[in-house]
């Protein structure tokens, strides 16, 4: 009886062992089944051998069972040879790809400016500077926080009639940390910690390469420095308030007084408060108003003083949704009132600008800006006219031609022609801030 069962089962087992596996898991299951069958036949063979050892007449059962076991073992070996080799290369590549998830997003921006200056006094000359090379690193830290770090080499081009480099303490000719902060997401309020561009005016948050012109408006350069107001501390954005078509946002920032143009060499605490009001006039137009106040003290100066700055700004934009890549009009204006009060004197200054930029097509943008400055009553009033023309070669590269006419009160005009080239790579190329 056992002999007949073996003869019936053996061809089925061999057929199963000869089928090409469709997957590694199915092949392993078949091999396990064959191994179990071998153990069963070995047990039966041991039983037959025990009968023979007691003197029972031998027949061919034991020999046939042994032959069948050898055949199954051969089938097992053949099945093992058909198993695919473990894909260790694929596993290693997969682990490498997973590690890239931990890497930050990296973007690089280059900004080179060539200038021709013709001052009212002195000789004309050509020059070129590597205006800025910026490396940006951005990444999620965990489900609650996100970080941004910007490392830059920064050197301002010479503009005829401007203050000499370094007078405001913000001229850089070495690698420095422009910004480095992390902020929380998903909260009803905005919370940011680190070194960051503060929430004042329309352009202070913008990186230099993303501006509508080569240079920042003259009043912001004098009152806030070439780089703008960048300090280390805490920024808190209050919950948004909706009033019909308007949206109001408030921001409070407490930082160390590191801005030399505004606070001198003080290392004390400064305070900033900002309110912005956004109004959607239509699907293609919006209007924005802003008010900002900054206050800080410098008790370490030879003549200790309190510094304050009030900024007012307004912005209008027209951008038809169906033609947003081809038509875009931006009208912006800011005005600053600065003051320094000490025991010996009280100084006040003010200045502002009006700016217009119109996108003529997908590649061409024309702009014009006019600046006015009364620098704490020093040197009289200063006027500047700045027309510009920008051509976007692609979304990665653009060129800009600009002319600056600067005239201080009681002096002749200063002329500067600038040619700017900006290029960027990475996931956040030409990011505004």
BATOR-479192 format. One line per field, with one value per residue (C-alpha): z, y, x; residue in three letters. Coordinates in steps of 0.1 Angstrom, whole numbers, always signed. Example, Ala and Ser with C-alpha at 12.3 -4.5 7.8 and 13.67 -1.06 7.14 Angstrom:
% BATOR-479192
z = (+78_+71)
y = (-45_-11)
x = (+123_+137)
resn = (ALA_SER)
END
This chain:
% BATOR-479192
z = (+0_+9_-23_-44_-25_-31_-68_-71_-51_-64_-99_-85_-61_-90_-112_-85_-80_-117_-120_-124_-93_-100_-68_-41_-14_-35_-43_-6_+2_-24_-11_+25_+12_-5_+27_+47_+22_+25_+63_+60_+35_+58_+87_+65_+54_+90_+98_+69_+80_+115_+101_+82_+112_+130_+104_+83_+46_+27_-4_-27_-6_+13_-18_-37_-9_-7_-45_-42_-14_-36_-64_-41_-28_-64_-70_-40_-53_-87_-70_-49_-81_-96_-67_-77_-58_-31_-46_-22_-47_-48_-11_-7_-34_-16_+17_+0_-15_+19_+34_+9_+26_+56_+35_+33_+1_-13_-36_-49_-63_-81_-86_-105_-112_-135_-130_-148_-124_-133_-100_-99_-86_-96_-126_-142_-141_-147_-121_-114_-82_-72_-56_-39_-39_-16_-5_+9_+30_+39_+56_+79_+113_+126_+120_+140_+128_+96_+92_+67_+66_+41_+39_+16_+3_-2_-16_-27_-60_-60_-69_-75_-47_-21_+13_+12_+17_+53_+67_+78_+92_+67_+40_+37_+18_+34_+40_+66_+79_+63_+79_+101_+119_+125_+128_+139_+115_+121_+151_+153_+157_+139_+160_+146_+164_+152_+129_+103_+82_+102_+93_+83_+50_+17_+8_+40_+40_+3_-5_-25_-57_-58_-58_-87_-90_-85_-53_-24_-20_-7_+26_+36_+29_+51_+79_+79_+61_+29_+40_+57_+92_+101_+138_+162_+184_+184_+160_+169_+143_+158_+146_+114_+117_+89_+83_+51_+21_+44_+62_+91_+104_+134_+142_+173_+173_+202_+190_+200_+187_+161_+133_+134_+110_+133_+168_+164_+182_+208_+221_+239_+232_+204_+198_+166_+160_+126_+113_+77_+61_+29_+7_-23_-47_-74_-86_-103_-79_-43_-20_+11_+39_+65_+96_+115_+146_+159_+191_+208_+230_+230_+265_+255_+231_+241_+240_+249_+228_+221_+185_+169_+134_+120_+86_+65_+33_+6_-23_-52_-76_-108_-121_-143_-134_-171_-181_-150_-168_-193_-175_-140_-126_-92_-75_-42_-19_+16_+39_+70_+100_+120_+153_+177_+211_+235_+264_+242_+210_+191_+155_+131_+95_+70_+35_+11_-24_-50_-74_-105_-123_-153_-170_-207_-217_-203_-205_-203_-172_-172_-139_-124_-89_-73_-39_-14_+17_+45_+65_+101_+87_+76_+40_+30_+10_-16_-47_-69_-101_-111_-144_-151_-177_-169_-194_-182_-204_-186_-152_-139_-154_-159_-169_-157_-171_-147_-145_-112_-112_-77_-68_-33_-24_-33_-54_-90_-102_-100_-128_-125_-151_-138_-156_-134_-141_-117_-120_-96_-92_-68_-57_-43_-71_-70_-39_-25_+11)
y = (+0_+24_+15_+25_+58_+67_+59_+81_+110_+111_+123_+151_+162_+162_+182_+207_+210_+216_+245_+279_+301_+334_+349_+341_+336_+310_+291_+289_+275_+247_+239_+236_+212_+190_+189_+178_+150_+139_+137_+116_+92_+89_+79_+52_+39_+36_+17_-8_-13_-21_-48_-63_-63_-86_-112_-105_-116_-87_-74_-45_-19_-6_-2_+14_+39_+48_+53_+76_+96_+101_+113_+138_+151_+156_+176_+197_+205_+215_+237_+254_+261_+279_+303_+339_+353_+379_+414_+429_+457_+468_+468_+489_+514_+516_+524_+551_+567_+567_+586_+614_+622_+634_+659_+695_+712_+732_+762_+784_+819_+840_+877_+897_+934_+955_+993_+1025_+1054_+1091_+1111_+1149_+1152_+1128_+1106_+1081_+1044_+1009_+981_+948_+929_+895_+911_+880_+842_+827_+791_+783_+753_+744_+713_+701_+693_+674_+675_+708_+729_+740_+756_+780_+789_+812_+815_+843_+862_+898_+928_+959_+976_+1012_+1038_+1073_+1097_+1069_+1068_+1051_+1014_+1004_+1037_+1021_+990_+967_+963_+926_+912_+878_+848_+854_+840_+861_+843_+812_+804_+778_+783_+764_+753_+744_+768_+795_+819_+822_+816_+821_+819_+827_+853_+867_+896_+916_+925_+961_+978_+961_+949_+942_+905_+902_+888_+912_+891_+891_+929_+948_+969_+962_+984_+989_+1023_+1050_+1057_+1020_+1019_+1049_+1040_+1002_+995_+978_+945_+958_+951_+916_+907_+878_+871_+860_+868_+863_+866_+871_+854_+867_+890_+890_+920_+915_+918_+928_+907_+922_+906_+918_+909_+915_+909_+911_+910_+920_+955_+943_+968_+994_+1018_+1021_+1014_+1019_+993_+985_+950_+956_+947_+962_+960_+959_+961_+957_+957_+949_+952_+933_+942_+922_+947_+922_+888_+906_+935_+939_+968_+965_+990_+986_+1004_+995_+1009_+1000_+1011_+1004_+1020_+1023_+1030_+1021_+1050_+1080_+1100_+1073_+1076_+1061_+1052_+1050_+1044_+1047_+1032_+1036_+1016_+1010_+985_+980_+951_+943_+908_+893_+856_+844_+865_+865_+853_+882_+911_+924_+959_+967_+1002_+1006_+1034_+1037_+1065_+1064_+1088_+1082_+1097_+1096_+1113_+1118_+1141_+1164_+1165_+1152_+1142_+1135_+1123_+1110_+1097_+1075_+1062_+1056_+1027_+1013_+980_+967_+933_+939_+902_+870_+880_+918_+941_+978_+998_+1032_+1044_+1078_+1083_+1111_+1114_+1138_+1120_+1133_+1168_+1159_+1169_+1183_+1166_+1139_+1129_+1098_+1086_+1049_+1035_+999_+972_+934_+905_+870_+845_+816_+810_+804_+834_+871_+903_+938_+972_+1001_+1038_+1058_+1095_+1108_+1145_+1158_+1193_+1219_+1195_+1183_+1151_+1116_+1091_+1053_+1026_+990_+957_+928_+891_+867_+829_+803_+765_+743_+739_+774_+794_+832_+828_+862_+853)
x = (+0_+28_+46_+16_+11_+48_+45_+15_+28_+64_+56_+34_+62_+87_+64_+59_+96_+102_+78_+96_+87_+70_+83_+109_+82_+63_+96_+105_+71_+75_+110_+96_+69_+95_+117_+87_+80_+116_+113_+81_+98_+128_+106_+90_+123_+135_+103_+110_+146_+134_+111_+140_+162_+136_+140_+109_+115_+128_+112_+120_+101_+131_+152_+124_+117_+154_+154_+124_+141_+172_+149_+132_+165_+176_+144_+152_+186_+172_+146_+173_+193_+163_+159_+169_+199_+191_+191_+216_+225_+189_+186_+217_+205_+172_+188_+209_+178_+161_+191_+186_+153_+173_+194_+182_+171_+200_+198_+226_+223_+250_+248_+275_+273_+294_+293_+304_+305_+308_+308_+303_+338_+365_+372_+349_+358_+346_+344_+328_+321_+307_+277_+265_+269_+243_+238_+204_+196_+160_+145_+118_+132_+102_+65_+63_+93_+111_+145_+161_+198_+214_+252_+264_+294_+283_+299_+280_+288_+300_+273_+285_+274_+266_+283_+317_+317_+316_+304_+271_+288_+270_+295_+306_+336_+336_+314_+287_+255_+228_+199_+196_+164_+137_+99_+69_+41_+5_+1_-26_+3_+37_+68_+103_+137_+172_+188_+164_+153_+128_+93_+97_+88_+81_+116_+135_+124_+136_+170_+191_+191_+153_+148_+132_+163_+200_+202_+179_+161_+184_+164_+166_+203_+210_+186_+189_+222_+231_+217_+186_+175_+188_+190_+189_+159_+123_+94_+58_+30_-4_-35_-50_-81_-106_-128_-149_-126_-96_-71_-51_-18_+3_+39_+60_+97_+123_+159_+194_+204_+229_+222_+249_+231_+202_+216_+254_+275_+248_+243_+211_+174_+153_+116_+96_+59_+43_+7_-3_-37_-45_-75_-86_-102_-109_-96_-67_-59_-51_-40_-18_-10_+17_+29_+61_+77_+112_+128_+162_+188_+226_+240_+275_+281_+301_+268_+242_+210_+176_+169_+135_+121_+86_+79_+47_+42_+16_+15_-8_-7_-26_-21_-49_-51_-54_-24_-3_+29_+26_+10_+19_+19_+34_+32_+50_+58_+75_+84_+106_+109_+140_+151_+181_+176_+205_+212_+232_+210_+180_+184_+157_+157_+132_+130_+111_+106_+80_+84_+66_+73_+54_+58_+56_+58_+69_+106_+107_+101_+105_+108_+113_+120_+125_+142_+143_+164_+170_+198_+194_+199_+235_+245_+212_+185_+194_+173_+178_+162_+165_+151_+157_+151_+151_+152_+146_+165_+149_+134_+170_+188_+180_+199_+192_+204_+200_+209_+212_+212_+219_+220_+227_+215_+241_+262_+264_+247_+263_+258_+261_+252_+249_+246_+235_+235_+217_+215_+202_+199_+180_+144_+141_+158_+152_+132_+121_+127)
resn = (UNK_UNK_UNK_UNK_UNK_UNK_UNK_UNK_UNK_UNK_UNK_UNK_UNK_UNK_UNK_UNK_UNK_UNK_UNK_UNK_UNK_UNK_UNK_UNK_UNK_UNK_UNK_UNK_UNK_UNK_UNK_UNK_UNK_UNK_UNK_UNK_UNK_UNK_UNK_UNK_UNK_UNK_UNK_UNK_UNK_UNK_UNK_UNK_UNK_UNK_UNK_UNK_UNK_UNK_UNK_UNK_UNK_UNK_UNK_UNK_UNK_UNK_UNK_UNK_UNK_UNK_UNK_UNK_UNK_UNK_UNK_UNK_UNK_UNK_UNK_UNK_UNK_UNK_UNK_UNK_UNK_UNK_UNK_UNK_UNK_UNK_UNK_UNK_UNK_UNK_UNK_UNK_UNK_UNK_UNK_UNK_UNK_UNK_UNK_UNK_UNK_UNK_UNK_UNK_UNK_UNK_UNK_UNK_UNK_UNK_UNK_UNK_UNK_UNK_UNK_UNK_UNK_UNK_UNK_UNK_UNK_UNK_UNK_UNK_UNK_UNK_UNK_UNK_UNK_UNK_UNK_UNK_UNK_UNK_UNK_UNK_UNK_UNK_UNK_UNK_UNK_UNK_UNK_UNK_UNK_UNK_UNK_UNK_UNK_UNK_UNK_UNK_UNK_UNK_UNK_UNK_UNK_UNK_UNK_UNK_UNK_UNK_UNK_UNK_UNK_UNK_UNK_UNK_UNK_UNK_UNK_UNK_UNK_UNK_UNK_UNK_UNK_UNK_UNK_UNK_UNK_UNK_UNK_UNK_UNK_UNK_UNK_UNK_UNK_UNK_UNK_UNK_UNK_UNK_UNK_UNK_UNK_UNK_UNK_UNK_UNK_UNK_UNK_UNK_UNK_UNK_UNK_UNK_UNK_UNK_UNK_UNK_UNK_UNK_UNK_UNK_UNK_UNK_UNK_UNK_UNK_UNK_UNK_UNK_UNK_UNK_UNK_UNK_UNK_UNK_UNK_UNK_UNK_UNK_UNK_UNK_UNK_UNK_UNK_UNK_UNK_UNK_UNK_UNK_UNK_UNK_UNK_UNK_UNK_UNK_UNK_UNK_UNK_UNK_UNK_UNK_UNK_UNK_UNK_UNK_UNK_UNK_UNK_UNK_UNK_UNK_UNK_UNK_UNK_UNK_UNK_UNK_UNK_UNK_UNK_UNK_UNK_UNK_UNK_UNK_UNK_UNK_UNK_UNK_UNK_UNK_UNK_UNK_UNK_UNK_UNK_UNK_UNK_UNK_UNK_UNK_UNK_UNK_UNK_UNK_UNK_UNK_UNK_UNK_UNK_UNK_UNK_UNK_UNK_UNK_UNK_UNK_UNK_UNK_UNK_UNK_UNK_UNK_UNK_UNK_UNK_UNK_UNK_UNK_UNK_UNK_UNK_UNK_UNK_UNK_UNK_UNK_UNK_UNK_UNK_UNK_UNK_UNK_UNK_UNK_UNK_UNK_UNK_UNK_UNK_UNK_UNK_UNK_UNK_UNK_UNK_UNK_UNK_UNK_UNK_UNK_UNK_UNK_UNK_UNK_UNK_UNK_UNK_UNK_UNK_UNK_UNK_UNK_UNK_UNK_UNK_UNK_UNK_UNK_UNK_UNK_UNK_UNK_UNK_UNK_UNK_UNK_UNK_UNK_UNK_UNK_UNK_UNK_UNK_UNK_UNK_UNK_UNK_UNK_UNK_UNK_UNK_UNK_UNK_UNK_UNK_UNK_UNK_UNK_UNK_UNK_UNK_UNK_UNK_UNK_UNK_UNK_UNK_UNK_UNK_UNK_UNK_UNK_UNK_UNK_UNK_UNK_UNK_UNK_UNK_UNK_UNK_UNK_UNK_UNK_UNK_UNK_UNK)
END
